[in-house]
Amino acid sequence: MPDKNIQTVDPKLIEILVCPLTKSPLRYDAEAQELISDKAKLAFPIRDGIPIMLVDEAREIE
């Protein structure tokens, strides 16, 4: 039975989204509910199944 706390994001949406800074592809982290830009070292949050693609809302990653 799937965890009801984990939202799913349409895979087609993830395929077309790119990092707003680098225009590079994003990696989906379902557990953290984030889209990761490895190139920009930013993690964009996903809230209620909606990716928040604002640099101001992203968190920096190592």
C-alpha angles and dihedrals in degrees: 000000000000119000107257091210092064112083119206124224121211106262090218089058091051090050093057099039118093134181108281090220105042101018086227124139120274130229118222117228103192095183095053092034092230140125109226126213104198091185095053093033090230133131116209115206124236112214121188089344093307119116111227102215098186118122089216089059095046123097123224117245133197 
